[in-house]
Amino acid sequence: MKLEVLIKSDNQEVQNQIIAKIGELINLKNLEPGDKLPSERMLSEKFEVSRSNVREAINKLEFYGLLKSIPQSGTFVADIGVIAMNGMIADILRLEDPDFKSLVETRILLELKIVKLAALRRTKEDLIHIKSALDAYEEKASQGLDAVQEDLLFHLAIANASGNSTLNTFMLKITPEIITNFKKYHVCDDSLSLSAIDEHKAVYEAIKAGDPQLAKDKMKVHFKALYQYCYNI
């Protein structure tokens, strides 16, 4: 997995404008659940924006369950009433970027559940992916290099091993914000990265052993420094 594709876009305002216009289009055309939206190309021409911006806006609406994209077929209005649709779009446009503390709290809550599921459900292939991500992290962290992306790839591999697509999606959703804030606040300095190597290994070994409680306990230890750091910034 390449984290570059997950990095948060700087065109939030453009996305919101497109989302609002898609909502207006649905109302104007009286589109109902199951009706097809115009193509990305047509929408980009109509709204006078790039196709990539349209795609990002559609992806966001799909994430919140308002649209459904089907490969080779197009994008369709989800099975939701127009009143609920308009209300949810209005809520999406009011959403503010989460603060760093909220991100840390959300990540901890998610991953303590995720790691238990990973210990119960991981496959041999999952263990290979987690170990590969761990090795990549250790290689950079042991040299004192920036290993933020490798660290998060390790955690995303665990999320994938949980077998829960919703939890995995939430992790993918908050990952760009986490990367941005880690770099902004210089959270992962050399000493923290070095001390975290053993913590990563302990989490991996607990998952490999199939012990959900041990995996949770080791993840708590791993997050202790991050949680304390967050509340001292």
N, CA, C and O of each residue as an XYZ file, in Angstrom:
932
protein
N       0.843     -1.198      0.000
C       0.000      0.000      0.000
C       0.875      1.243      0.000
O       1.878      1.305      0.710
N       0.497      2.215     -0.786
C       1.238      3.475     -0.860
C       0.463      4.540     -0.097
O      -0.689      4.836     -0.415
N       1.109      5.106      0.908
C       0.422      6.124      1.698
C       0.268      7.423      0.944
O      -0.546      8.268      1.316
N       1.052      7.593     -0.129
C       0.946      8.843     -0.878
C      -0.491      9.085     -1.339
O      -0.937     10.232     -1.384
N      -1.215      8.028     -1.679
C      -2.568      8.192     -2.200
C      -3.543      8.544     -1.089
O      -4.688      8.912     -1.351
N      -3.085      8.430      0.159
C      -3.972      8.715      1.280
C      -3.776     10.118      1.836
O      -4.597     10.600      2.617
N      -2.695     10.769      1.437
C      -2.397     12.065      2.017
C      -3.529     13.042      1.732
O      -4.040     13.124      0.615
N      -3.905     13.776      2.766
C      -5.028     14.703      2.653
C      -4.797     15.759      1.581
O      -3.717     16.341      1.479
N      -5.816     15.989      0.801
C      -5.748     16.989     -0.264
C      -5.874     18.384      0.328
O      -6.484     18.583      1.379
N      -5.273     19.355     -0.381
C      -5.345     20.740      0.074
C      -6.560     21.470     -0.496
O      -6.733     22.664     -0.249
N      -7.395     20.775     -1.249
C      -8.500     21.457     -1.921
C      -9.845     21.187     -1.250
O     -10.844     20.914     -1.916
N      -9.851     21.269      0.078
C     -11.077     20.994      0.836
C     -12.219     21.914      0.405
O     -13.360     21.469      0.276
N     -11.921     23.169      0.188
C     -12.968     24.121     -0.195
C     -13.569     23.755     -1.551
O     -14.784     23.839     -1.736
N     -12.722     23.350     -2.498
C     -13.212     22.946     -3.818
C     -14.093     21.704     -3.682
O     -15.151     21.618     -4.304
N     -13.657     20.753     -2.875
C     -14.451     19.539     -2.651
C     -15.830     19.880     -2.116
O     -16.838     19.348     -2.581
N     -15.866     20.764     -1.141
C     -17.153     21.138     -0.547
C     -18.067     21.815     -1.565
O     -19.277     21.593     -1.567
N     -17.485     22.637     -2.424
C     -18.292     23.286     -3.458
C     -18.884     22.245     -4.406
O     -20.043     22.352     -4.807
N     -18.087     21.241     -4.759
C     -18.573     20.187     -5.649
C     -19.657     19.361     -4.966
O     -20.665     19.022     -5.585
N     -19.451     19.039     -3.696
C     -20.447     18.272     -2.946
C     -21.776     19.021     -2.906
O     -22.840     18.431     -3.097
N     -21.701     20.324     -2.655
C     -22.921     21.132     -2.613
C     -23.616     21.129     -3.976
O     -24.842     21.051     -4.055
N     -22.821     21.215     -5.048
C     -23.396     21.241     -6.392
C     -23.996     19.888     -6.768
O     -25.012     19.830     -7.461
N     -23.376     18.808     -6.317
C     -23.943     17.479     -6.574
C     -25.291     17.352     -5.869
O     -26.245     16.802     -6.419
N     -25.353     17.871     -4.635
C     -26.626     17.865     -3.916
C     -27.692     18.659     -4.657
O     -28.840     18.226     -4.756
N     -27.307     19.830     -5.179
C     -28.248     20.663     -5.935
C     -28.694     19.945     -7.210
O     -29.857     20.033     -7.604
N     -27.766     19.238     -7.849
C     -28.089     18.510     -9.076
C     -29.098     17.395     -8.798
O     -30.041     17.192     -9.562
N     -28.887     16.680     -7.701
C     -29.807     15.600     -7.322
C     -31.210     16.150     -7.103
O     -32.197     15.544     -7.520
N     -31.291     17.310     -6.442
C     -32.600     17.933     -6.189
C     -33.222     18.468     -7.475
O     -34.417     18.294     -7.716
N     -32.400     19.122     -8.299
C     -32.902     19.733     -9.525
C     -33.438     18.685    -10.500
O     -34.468     18.888    -11.143
N     -32.729     17.568    -10.601
C     -33.120     16.508    -11.529
C     -34.096     15.519    -10.892
O     -34.533     14.559    -11.526
N     -34.432     15.780     -9.607
C     -35.333     14.866     -8.884
C     -34.829     13.422     -8.950
O     -35.600     12.483     -9.145
N     -33.523     13.276     -8.783
C     -32.948     11.936     -8.818
C     -33.370     11.144     -7.582
O     -33.406     11.678     -6.474
N     -33.682      9.893     -7.783
C     -34.140      9.015     -6.710
C     -33.111      7.923     -6.470
O     -32.194      7.740     -7.271
N     -33.265      7.181     -5.343
C     -32.338      6.083     -5.082
C     -32.223      5.144     -6.279
O     -33.226      4.684     -6.826
N     -30.985      4.870     -6.674
C     -30.736      3.996     -7.809
C     -30.523      4.738     -9.108
O     -30.042      4.150    -10.077
N     -30.875      6.044     -9.158
C     -30.664      6.825    -10.371
C     -29.167      7.114    -10.552
O     -28.416      7.247     -9.586
N     -28.770      7.205    -11.807
C     -27.359      7.386    -12.136
C     -27.001      8.851    -12.279
O     -27.740      9.632    -12.877
N     -25.844      9.216    -11.716
C     -25.321     10.570    -11.873
C     -24.625     10.699    -13.233
O     -24.243      9.690    -13.825
N     -24.459     11.924    -13.731
C     -23.643     12.125    -14.936
C     -22.222     11.634    -14.677
O     -21.809     11.503    -13.525
N     -21.486     11.366    -15.728
C     -20.118     10.861    -15.600
C     -19.211     11.900    -14.953
O     -19.556     13.080    -14.889
N     -18.052     11.457    -14.474
C     -17.075     12.375    -13.890
C     -16.682     13.452    -14.894
O     -16.540     14.622    -14.540
N     -16.509     13.047    -16.142
C     -16.140     14.019    -17.173
C     -17.209     15.086    -17.343
O     -16.901     16.276    -17.419
N     -18.462     14.661    -17.402
C     -19.557     15.610    -17.571
C     -19.678     16.535    -16.365
O     -19.926     17.731    -16.516
N     -19.503     15.976    -15.162
C     -19.589     16.791    -13.948
C     -18.435     17.788    -13.886
O     -18.629     18.933    -13.478
N     -17.243     17.365    -14.287
C     -16.089     18.270    -14.243
C     -16.289     19.435    -15.213
O     -15.912     20.569    -14.917
N     -16.883     19.149    -16.369
C     -17.149     20.209    -17.338
C     -18.258     21.130    -16.839
O     -18.171     22.350    -16.978
N     -19.290     20.546    -16.262
C     -20.423     21.335    -15.769
C     -20.011     22.236    -14.610
O     -20.426     23.393    -14.541
N     -19.195     21.707    -13.702
C     -18.785     22.473    -12.515
C     -17.504     23.265    -12.746
O     -17.103     24.061    -11.898
N     -16.855     23.047    -13.903
C     -15.608     23.727    -14.261
C     -14.500     23.461    -13.238
O     -13.830     24.375    -12.757
N     -14.339     22.192    -12.932
C     -13.277     21.744    -12.025
C     -12.617     20.523    -12.653
O     -13.108     19.992    -13.649
N     -11.513     20.080    -12.077
C     -10.810     18.916    -12.615
C     -11.563     17.625    -12.285
O     -12.335     17.573    -11.328
N     -11.330     16.595    -13.082
C     -11.961     15.302    -12.834
C     -11.484     14.709    -11.510
O     -12.237     14.020    -10.823
N     -10.226     14.983    -11.159
C      -9.714     14.450     -9.889
C     -10.462     15.055     -8.711
O     -10.727     14.367     -7.725
N     -10.810     16.354     -8.806
C     -11.581     16.983     -7.735
C     -12.974     16.375     -7.641
O     -13.488     16.141     -6.547
N     -13.583     16.120     -8.803
C     -14.912     15.482     -8.818
C     -14.828     14.095     -8.193
O     -15.691     13.705     -7.407
N     -13.786     13.359     -8.546
C     -13.618     12.002     -8.032
C     -13.469     12.015     -6.515
O     -14.053     11.174     -5.833
N     -12.700     12.951     -5.981
C     -12.507     13.044     -4.536
C     -13.822     13.361     -3.833
O     -14.119     12.796     -2.780
N     -14.607     14.263     -4.413
C     -15.899     14.615     -3.818
C     -16.849     13.425     -3.835
O     -17.553     13.171     -2.857
N     -16.867     12.696     -4.948
C     -17.716     11.510     -5.046
C     -17.268     10.452     -4.040
O     -18.100      9.810     -3.398
N     -15.951     10.270     -3.903
C     -15.436      9.302     -2.929
C     -15.875      9.652     -1.518
O     -16.202      8.771     -0.723
N     -15.881     10.947     -1.209
C     -16.289     11.382      0.122
C     -17.766     11.103      0.351
O     -18.151     10.629      1.420
N     -18.596     11.393     -0.644
C     -20.029     11.130     -0.529
C     -20.301      9.629     -0.475
O     -21.244      9.183      0.179
N     -19.475      8.862     -1.163
C     -19.627      7.410     -1.110
C     -19.231      6.884      0.269
O     -19.854      5.957      0.789
N     -18.194      7.479      0.857
C     -17.761      7.076      2.190
C     -18.888      7.257      3.203
O     -19.068      6.429      4.096
N     -19.645      8.346      3.060
C     -20.744      8.611      3.983
C     -22.044      7.921      3.562
O     -23.089      8.131      4.178
N     -21.978      7.107      2.525
C     -23.125      6.301      2.152
C     -24.185      6.999      1.332
O     -25.314      6.515      1.249
N     -23.845      8.146      0.713
C     -24.837      8.896     -0.048
C     -24.802      8.544     -1.542
O     -25.796      8.714     -2.248
N     -23.670      8.061     -2.008
C     -23.535      7.623     -3.385
C     -22.942      6.223     -3.407
O     -22.346      5.769     -2.430
N     -23.113      5.550     -4.530
C     -22.544      4.214     -4.687
C     -21.952      4.096     -6.082
O     -22.661      4.235     -7.079
N     -20.665      3.843     -6.151
C     -19.991      3.703     -7.435
C     -19.859      2.230     -7.786
O     -19.457      1.416     -6.955
N     -20.202      1.895     -9.022
C     -20.098      0.528     -9.513
C     -19.145      0.525    -10.705
O     -19.401      1.204    -11.699
N     -18.042     -0.235    -10.618
C     -17.069     -0.260    -11.708
C     -17.723     -0.571    -13.050
O     -18.573     -1.455    -13.156
N     -17.315      0.163    -14.052
C     -17.798      0.010    -15.420
C     -19.261      0.407    -15.614
O     -19.790      0.311    -16.722
N     -19.906      0.845    -14.552
C     -21.322      1.223    -14.655
C     -21.565      2.693    -14.350
O     -22.360      3.343    -15.028
N     -20.887      3.223    -13.335
C     -21.067      4.623    -12.987
C     -21.355      4.835    -11.516
O     -21.161      3.938    -10.695
N     -21.821      6.035    -11.190
C     -22.119      6.414     -9.814
C     -23.617      6.624     -9.668
O     -24.248      7.280    -10.497
N     -24.179      6.061     -8.604
C     -25.619      6.073     -8.413
C     -25.992      6.665     -7.056
O     -25.209      6.616     -6.107
N     -27.199      7.223     -6.979
C     -27.727      7.730     -5.719
C     -28.022      6.545     -4.808
O     -28.661      5.579     -5.227
N     -27.560      6.617     -3.567
C     -27.774      5.514     -2.627
C     -29.234      5.445     -2.197
O     -30.030      6.342     -2.473
N     -29.553      4.372     -1.524
C     -30.932      4.136     -1.092
C     -31.229      4.961      0.160
O     -31.261      4.442      1.276
N     -31.443      6.252     -0.055
C     -31.711      7.160      1.059
C     -32.646      8.256      0.562
O     -32.512      8.721     -0.570
N     -33.576      8.666      1.389
C     -34.555      9.675      1.003
C     -33.938     11.044      0.790
O     -32.856     11.329      1.303
N     -34.630     11.901      0.027
C     -34.089     13.209     -0.321
C     -33.909     14.094      0.912
O     -32.944     14.856      0.976
N     -34.803     14.016      1.881
C     -34.677     14.842      3.086
C     -33.427     14.449      3.868
O     -32.648     15.301      4.296
N     -33.253     13.136      4.044
C     -32.063     12.658      4.750
C     -30.802     12.989      3.959
O     -29.781     13.364      4.534
N     -30.879     12.849      2.643
C     -29.747     13.165      1.775
C     -29.313     14.620      1.949
O     -28.133     14.900      2.155
N     -30.275     15.543      1.865
C     -29.949     16.963      2.002
C     -29.396     17.285      3.390
O     -28.468     18.082      3.533
N     -29.980     16.654      4.409
C     -29.504     16.889      5.775
C     -28.086     16.404      5.976
O     -27.278     17.075      6.617
N     -27.778     15.227      5.425
C     -26.433     14.677      5.589
C     -25.402     15.477      4.807
O     -24.283     15.676      5.280
N     -25.769     15.939      3.614
C     -24.842     16.779      2.848
C     -24.547     18.067      3.608
O     -23.405     18.524      3.654
N     -25.588     18.650      4.203
C     -25.389     19.869      4.998
C     -24.460     19.598      6.171
O     -23.611     20.425      6.502
N     -24.622     18.431      6.804
C     -23.749     18.074      7.928
C     -22.310     17.880      7.464
O     -21.376     18.307      8.143
N     -22.124     17.239      6.315
C     -20.781     17.009      5.774
C     -20.077     18.340      5.515
O     -18.892     18.498      5.807
N     -20.829     19.292      4.963
C     -20.234     20.593      4.638
C     -19.883     21.386      5.900
O     -19.058     22.297      5.852
N     -20.502     21.043      7.015
C     -20.203     21.735      8.283
C     -19.081     21.064      9.063
O     -18.600     21.604     10.059
N     -18.668     19.894      8.610
C     -17.643     19.175      9.344
C     -16.358     19.982      9.394
O     -15.941     20.583      8.404
N     -15.747     19.983     10.555
C     -14.457     20.648     10.722
C     -13.366     19.588     10.851
O     -13.630     18.461     11.268
N     -12.157     19.955     10.494
C     -11.046     19.030     10.667
C     -10.877     18.716     12.149
O     -10.901     19.628     12.976
N     -10.705     17.442     12.501
C     -10.536     17.089     13.910
C      -9.215     17.605     14.465
O      -8.218     17.675     13.745
N      -9.209     17.968     15.754
C      -7.964     18.399     16.368
C      -7.117     17.166     16.679
O      -7.596     16.033     16.645
N      -5.862     17.418     16.979
C      -4.907     16.325     17.160
C      -5.302     15.409     18.313
O      -5.184     14.188     18.208
N      -5.771     15.998     19.418
C      -6.157     15.181     20.563
C      -7.309     14.243     20.207
O      -7.326     13.085     20.623
N      -8.262     14.745     19.445
C      -9.388     13.910     19.025
C      -8.908     12.756     18.152
O      -9.391     11.631     18.273
N      -7.955     13.046     17.276
C      -7.405     11.999     16.430
C      -6.722     10.922     17.256
O      -6.888      9.731     16.996
N      -5.953     11.343     18.251
C      -5.244     10.384     19.101
C      -6.243      9.515     19.857
O      -6.091      8.295     19.913
N      -7.269     10.146     20.442
C      -8.275      9.391     21.188
C      -8.998      8.393     20.288
O      -9.222      7.245     20.670
N      -9.359      8.844     19.093
C     -10.071      7.977     18.152
C      -9.191      6.815     17.720
O      -9.643      5.672     17.647
N      -7.939      7.117     17.436
C      -7.030      6.058     17.004
C      -6.852      5.012     18.095
O      -6.864      3.814     17.813
N      -6.688      5.452     19.333
C      -6.493      4.510     20.429
C      -7.716      3.614     20.609
O      -7.587      2.397     20.744
N      -8.906      4.225     20.611
C     -10.136      3.445     20.766
C     -10.288      2.417     19.654
O     -10.641      1.265     19.906
N     -10.019      2.842     18.418
C     -10.142      1.939     17.279
C      -9.137      0.787     17.372
O      -9.495     -0.380     17.208
N      -7.897      1.129     17.633
C      -6.855      0.115     17.542
C      -6.863     -0.885     18.694
O      -6.403     -2.015     18.531
N      -7.377     -0.488     19.845
C      -7.473     -1.460     20.931
C      -8.486     -2.551     20.588
O      -8.339     -3.699     21.007
N      -9.506     -2.185     19.830
C     -10.471     -3.183     19.347
C      -9.899     -3.944     18.164
O     -10.030     -5.165     18.074
N      -9.267     -3.216     17.260
C      -8.713     -3.821     16.048
C      -7.681     -4.895     16.373
O      -7.692     -5.972     15.778
N      -6.788     -4.600     17.319
C      -5.692     -5.527     17.589
C      -6.207     -6.835     18.200
O      -5.627     -7.896     17.970
N      -7.294     -6.760     18.976
C      -7.890     -7.982     19.528
C      -8.474     -8.841     18.410
O      -8.306    -10.061     18.398
N      -9.159     -8.194     17.475
C      -9.733     -8.932     16.350
C      -8.632     -9.523     15.468
O      -8.756    -10.638     14.962
N      -7.551     -8.754     15.294
C      -6.437     -9.238     14.470
C      -5.817    -10.496     15.080
O      -5.460    -11.430     14.363
N      -5.691    -10.512     16.411
C      -5.126    -11.681     17.083
C      -6.007    -12.918     16.897
O      -5.511    -14.044     16.855
N      -7.306    -12.697     16.788
C      -8.245    -13.806     16.632
C      -8.389    -14.262     15.182
O      -8.626    -15.441     14.919
N      -8.247    -13.328     14.244
C      -8.609    -13.620     12.858
C      -7.440    -13.648     11.885
O      -7.618    -14.044     10.733
N      -6.255    -13.241     12.313
C      -5.148    -13.096     11.363
C      -4.856    -14.416     10.655
O      -4.955    -15.498     11.234
N      -4.496    -14.283      9.395
C      -4.099    -15.426      8.584
C      -2.577    -15.427      8.456
O      -1.905    -14.494      8.896
N      -2.048    -16.475      7.854
C      -0.608    -16.527      7.620
C      -0.168    -15.379      6.720
O       0.901    -14.797      6.903
N      -1.019    -15.066      5.742
C      -0.706    -13.961      4.835
C      -0.720    -12.629      5.574
O       0.119    -11.766      5.313
N      -1.667    -12.453      6.496
C      -1.722    -11.233      7.300
C      -0.442    -11.066      8.113
O       0.123     -9.975      8.188
N       0.008    -12.169      8.724
C       1.218    -12.109      9.540
C       2.432    -11.715      8.696
O       3.314    -10.994      9.163
N       2.468    -12.189      7.465
C       3.573    -11.827      6.561
C       3.554    -10.329      6.283
O       4.601     -9.681      6.291
N       2.363     -9.774      6.037
C       2.252     -8.339      5.761
C       2.603     -7.499      6.980
O       3.290     -6.484      6.866
N       2.129     -7.923      8.145
C       2.433     -7.180      9.371
C       3.938     -7.203      9.644
O       4.535     -6.179      9.980
N       4.542     -8.385      9.494
C       5.981     -8.527      9.741
C       6.787     -7.702      8.744
O       7.800     -7.104      9.108
N       6.349     -7.666      7.502
C       7.045     -6.870      6.481
C       7.013     -5.392      6.841
O       8.016     -4.690      6.714
N       5.834     -4.919      7.299
C       5.705     -3.523      7.706
C       6.558     -3.245      8.947
O       7.162     -2.179      9.061
N       6.604     -4.196      9.865
C       7.419     -4.063     11.073
C       8.893     -3.953     10.717
O       9.603     -3.108     11.261
N       9.356     -4.801      9.806
C      10.760     -4.775      9.398
C      11.124     -3.442      8.746
O      12.199     -2.891      8.985
N      10.200     -2.928      7.910
C      10.446     -1.651      7.245
C      10.541     -0.521      8.267
O      11.373      0.378      8.140
N       9.677     -0.579      9.280
C       9.715      0.431     10.336
C      11.027      0.342     11.120
O      11.685      1.353     11.364
N      11.393     -0.872     11.507
C      12.602     -1.054     12.311
C      13.847     -0.576     11.557
O      14.741      0.035     12.142
N      13.891     -0.857     10.267
C      15.059     -0.473      9.465
C      15.279      1.041      9.498
O      16.412      1.501      9.637
N      14.198      1.813      9.370
C      14.345      3.267      9.346
C      14.494      3.842     10.755
O      15.330      4.713     10.996
N      13.662      3.338     11.692
C      13.697      3.889     13.053
C      15.035      3.631     13.728
O      15.521      4.477     14.479
N      15.638      2.473     13.471
C      16.914      2.145     14.106
C      18.040      3.040     13.623
O      19.074      3.162     14.280
N      17.831      3.677     12.455
C      18.823      4.609     11.916
C      18.496      6.055     12.266
O      19.196      6.978     11.851
N      17.427      6.244     13.034
C      17.034      7.593     13.418
C      16.370      8.357     12.299
O      16.306      9.586     12.338
N      15.869      7.641     11.288
C      15.212      8.280     10.154
C      13.720      8.441     10.411
O      13.156      7.760     11.267
N      13.084      9.339      9.672
C      11.645      9.538      9.778
C      10.929      8.250      9.372
O      11.039      7.805      8.230
N      10.196      7.656     10.314
C       9.526      6.382     10.052
C       8.027      6.478     10.308
O       7.383      5.476     10.618
N       7.470      7.681     10.177
C       6.044      7.872     10.447
C       5.185      7.029      9.510
O       4.265      6.344      9.956
N       5.485      7.076      8.209
C       4.667      6.324      7.265
C       4.815      4.826      7.475
O       3.831      4.093      7.378
N       6.023      4.358      7.759
C       6.233      2.935      8.017
C       5.487      2.497      9.275
O       4.942      1.395      9.335
N       5.471      3.371     10.273
C       4.738      3.085     11.511
C       3.254      2.897     11.216
O       2.636      1.944     11.691
N       2.682      3.815     10.429
C       1.258      3.741     10.144
C       0.922      2.582      9.206
O      -0.168      2.017      9.293
N       1.839      2.225      8.318
C       1.618      1.057      7.476
C       1.560     -0.215      8.324
O       0.813     -1.141      8.009
N       2.340     -0.258      9.387
C       2.303     -1.380     10.321
C       0.922     -1.469     10.964
O       0.340     -2.550     11.054
N       0.403     -0.333     11.409
C      -0.910     -0.323     12.060
C      -2.038     -0.597     11.065
O      -3.040     -1.219     11.417
N      -1.877     -0.137      9.835
C      -2.880     -0.418      8.812
C      -2.881     -1.906      8.453
O      -3.933     -2.468      8.149
N      -1.726     -2.536      8.486
C      -1.653     -3.977      8.223
C      -2.395     -4.746      9.313
O      -3.044     -5.755      9.035
N      -2.298     -4.272     10.541
C      -3.034     -4.899     11.640
C      -4.536     -4.691     11.447
O      -5.332     -5.602     11.670
N      -4.911     -3.481     11.030
C      -6.326     -3.195     10.783
C      -6.885     -4.110      9.709
O      -8.009     -4.599      9.822
N      -6.105     -4.337      8.676
C      -6.542     -5.230      7.601
C      -6.708     -6.662      8.104
O      -7.595     -7.394      7.665
N      -5.828     -7.044      9.039
C      -5.890     -8.400      9.602
C      -7.087     -8.599     10.524
O      -7.443     -9.734     10.842
N      -7.709     -7.504     10.954
C      -8.869     -7.614     11.852
C     -10.062     -8.238     11.158
O     -10.961     -8.769     11.811
N     -10.074     -8.175      9.814
C     -11.184     -8.750      9.079
C     -12.453     -7.943      9.162
O     -13.516     -8.412      8.754
N     -12.359     -6.723      9.689
C     -13.537     -5.852      9.803
C     -13.352     -4.676      8.852
O     -12.545     -3.783      9.113
N     -14.092     -4.673      7.758
C     -13.899     -3.665      6.722
C     -14.250     -2.263      7.209
O     -13.647     -1.285      6.766
N     -15.217     -2.158      8.115
C     -15.613     -0.837      8.620
C     -14.502     -0.223      9.466
O     -14.161      0.947      9.292
N     -13.939     -1.009     10.382
C     -12.835     -0.514     11.203
C     -11.639     -0.162     10.321
O     -10.957      0.838     10.548
N     -11.399     -0.995      9.317
C     -10.294     -0.737      8.394
C     -10.510      0.575      7.642
O      -9.570      1.344      7.440
N     -11.759      0.828      7.229
C     -12.085      2.066      6.519
C     -11.871      3.278      7.414
O     -11.341      4.295      6.964
N     -12.278      3.181      8.679
C     -12.070      4.292      9.612
C     -10.589      4.586      9.787
O     -10.189      5.748      9.852
N      -9.773      3.542      9.864
C      -8.335      3.748      9.990
C      -7.783      4.459      8.753
O      -6.963      5.370      8.865
N      -8.237      4.037      7.583
C      -7.789      4.679      6.349
C      -8.239      6.133      6.299
O      -7.542      6.991      5.757
N      -9.406      6.401      6.868
C      -9.953      7.754      6.850
C      -9.126      8.713      7.692
O      -8.883      9.846      7.276
N      -8.683      8.273      8.885
C      -7.977      9.186      9.784
C      -6.473      9.197      9.542
O      -5.767     10.053     10.074
N      -5.972      8.250      8.740
C      -4.532      8.165      8.504
C      -3.919      9.447      7.941
O      -2.873      9.872      8.430
N      -4.533     10.089      6.920
C      -3.931     11.329      6.403
C      -3.788     12.411      7.467
O      -2.771     13.104      7.515
N      -4.808     12.560      8.328
C      -4.750     13.561      9.395
C      -3.650     13.210     10.396
O      -2.956     14.092     10.902
N      -3.499     11.921     10.676
C      -2.469     11.498     11.625
C      -1.081     11.837     11.091
O      -0.246     12.369     11.823
N      -0.830     11.531      9.815
C       0.467     11.826      9.219
C       0.756     13.327      9.278
O       1.847     13.746      9.662
N      -0.235     14.121      8.894
C      -0.074     15.573      8.884
C       0.282     16.096     10.271
O       1.196     16.908     10.417
N      -0.435     15.631     11.283
C      -0.213     16.131     12.639
C       1.058     15.579     13.269
O       1.715     16.281     14.038
N       1.418     14.337     12.959
C       2.676     13.801     13.458
C       3.834     14.664     12.986
O       4.744     14.978     13.754
N       3.790     15.043     11.712
C       4.876     15.864     11.173
C       4.817     17.283     11.743
O       5.851     17.895     12.009
N       3.605     17.797     11.928
C       3.425     19.156     12.438
C       3.970     19.293     13.857
O       4.648     20.266     14.186
N       3.657     18.289     14.699
C       4.049     18.370     16.107
C       5.344     17.617     16.415
O       5.769     17.549     17.568
N       5.964     17.056     15.383
C       7.218     16.314     15.570
C       7.062     15.234     16.635
O       7.909     15.079     17.516
N       5.963     14.491     16.535
C       5.668     13.492     17.560
C       6.694     12.373     17.561
O       7.192     11.982     18.617
N       7.009     11.860     16.383
C       7.895     10.696     16.330
C       9.350     11.127     16.185
O       9.936     11.011     15.108
N       9.923     11.620     17.269
C      11.342     11.948     17.212
C      12.152     10.655     17.309
O      11.586      9.575     17.484
N      13.454     10.765     17.197
C      14.291      9.571     17.147
C      14.141      8.691     18.373
O      14.045      7.470     18.246
N      14.120      9.287     19.563
C      14.064      8.496     20.779
C      12.755      7.727     20.879
O      12.737      6.564     21.281
N      11.646      8.391     20.506
C      10.343      7.730     20.563
C      10.299      6.584     19.562
O       9.778      5.512     19.871
N      10.839      6.800     18.364
C      10.842      5.767     17.348
C      11.674      4.567     17.791
O      11.272      3.418     17.605
N      12.823      4.841     18.373
C      13.689      3.759     18.829
C      13.028      2.937     19.926
O      13.076      1.707     19.892
N      12.418      3.596     20.886
C      11.767      2.868     21.976
C      10.547      2.107     21.489
O      10.142      1.113     22.093
N       9.962      2.578     20.390
C       8.751      1.945     19.876
C       9.039      0.667     19.102
O       8.120     -0.109     18.843
N      10.282      0.432     18.729
C      10.596     -0.783     17.975
C      10.214     -2.019     18.763
O       9.537     -2.910     18.249
N      10.657     -2.072     20.033
C      10.329     -3.232     20.876
C       8.829     -3.339     21.111
O       8.286     -4.440     21.206
N       8.154     -2.183     21.206
C       6.706     -2.196     21.415
C       5.990     -2.771     20.194
O       5.045     -3.549     20.329
N       6.449     -2.381     19.000
C       5.882     -2.937     17.773
C       6.077     -4.450     17.723
O       5.167     -5.197     17.364
N       7.271     -4.881     18.086
C       7.562     -6.312     18.062
C       6.669     -7.071     19.036
O       6.194     -8.165     18.730
N       6.443     -6.483     20.216
C       5.607     -7.142     21.218
C       4.171     -7.279     20.732
O       3.526     -8.301     20.967
N       3.669     -6.247     20.053
C       2.312     -6.312     19.491
C       2.241     -7.404     18.434
O       1.301     -8.199     18.410
N       3.229     -7.434     17.572
C       3.252     -8.450     16.511
C       3.278     -9.861     17.089
O       2.533    -10.732     16.640
N       4.132    -10.088     18.081
C       4.254    -11.422     18.667
C       2.945    -11.854     19.329
O       2.585    -13.030     19.277
N       2.230    -10.912     19.952
C       0.949    -11.243     20.590
C      -0.094    -11.624     19.535
O      -0.879    -12.552     19.727
N      -0.086    -10.897     18.427
C      -1.009    -11.226     17.325
C      -0.649    -12.589     16.749
O      -1.527    -13.412     16.487
N       0.630    -12.821     16.558
C       1.101    -14.099     16.011
C       0.709    -15.252     16.924
O       0.368    -16.337     16.452
N       0.759    -15.013     18.248
C       0.403    -16.049     19.218
C      -1.108    -16.260     19.309
O      -1.569    -17.225     19.918
N      -1.874    -15.355     18.702
C      -3.331    -15.486     18.737
C      -3.925    -15.172     20.093
O      -4.961    -15.723     20.461
N      -3.275    -14.286     20.843
C      -3.728    -13.929     22.194
C      -4.313    -12.514     22.162
O      -3.555    -11.546     22.212
N      -5.653    -12.365     22.080
C      -6.261    -11.038     21.945
C      -6.042    -10.124     23.142
O      -5.834     -8.924     22.960
N      -6.083    -10.657     24.366
C      -5.900     -9.806     25.540
C      -4.467     -9.314     25.643
O      -4.225     -8.156     25.981
N      -3.519    -10.192     25.351
C      -2.113     -9.789     25.374
C      -1.856     -8.746     24.295
O      -1.134     -7.774     24.514
N      -2.453     -8.960     23.131
C      -2.278     -7.999     22.035
C      -2.807     -6.630     22.444
O      -2.168     -5.613     22.174
N      -3.961     -6.595     23.086
C      -4.533     -5.329     23.549
C      -3.620     -4.681     24.580
O      -3.370     -3.477     24.524
N      -3.123     -5.478     25.522
C      -2.246     -4.947     26.577
C      -0.967     -4.352     25.980
O      -0.513     -3.292     26.409
N      -0.394     -5.034     24.998
C       0.834     -4.546     24.374
C       0.570     -3.280     23.559
O       1.426     -2.399     23.478
N      -0.614     -3.194     22.958
C      -0.954     -1.985     22.216
C      -1.147     -0.812     23.175
O      -0.783      0.320     22.854
N      -1.715     -1.078     24.346
C      -1.873     -0.022     25.359
C      -0.515      0.528     25.763
O      -0.342      1.740     25.889
N       0.436     -0.353     25.963
C       1.789      0.079     26.318
C       2.367      0.946     25.195
O       2.993      1.976     25.446
N       2.145      0.514     23.975
C       2.662      1.244     22.822
C       2.066      2.648     22.735
O       2.762      3.594     22.364
N       0.797      2.787     23.071
C       0.120      4.070     22.940
C       0.316      4.982     24.156
O      -0.048      6.157     24.103
N       0.871      4.472     25.224
C       0.996      5.272     26.455
C       1.790      6.550     26.213
O       1.367      7.631     26.623
N       2.936      6.434     25.549
C       3.785      7.600     25.314
C       3.092      8.595     24.392
O       3.179      9.806     24.596
N       2.404      8.079     23.376
C       1.708      8.955     22.438
C       0.594      9.727     23.137
O       0.428     10.928     22.922
N      -0.161      9.031     23.971
C      -1.268      9.664     24.678
C      -0.747     10.752     25.629
O      -1.318     11.840     25.706
N       0.331     10.454     26.343
C       0.906     11.431     27.267
C       1.469     12.624     26.504
O       1.333     13.768     26.936
N       2.104     12.348     25.364
C       2.668     13.426     24.550
C       1.564     14.352     24.084
O       1.695     15.574     24.148
N       0.487     13.768     23.618
C      -0.615     14.547     23.081
C      -1.144     15.533     24.112
O      -1.450     16.676     23.771
N      -1.254     15.111     25.361
C      -1.852     15.979     26.377
C      -0.840     16.885     27.057
O      -1.154     17.565     28.034
N       0.373     16.885     26.531
C       1.395     17.817     27.043
C       1.798     18.845     26.003
O       2.659     19.685     26.262
N       1.162     18.786     24.781
C       1.550     19.732     23.739
C       0.884     21.073     23.993
O       1.081     22.015     23.226
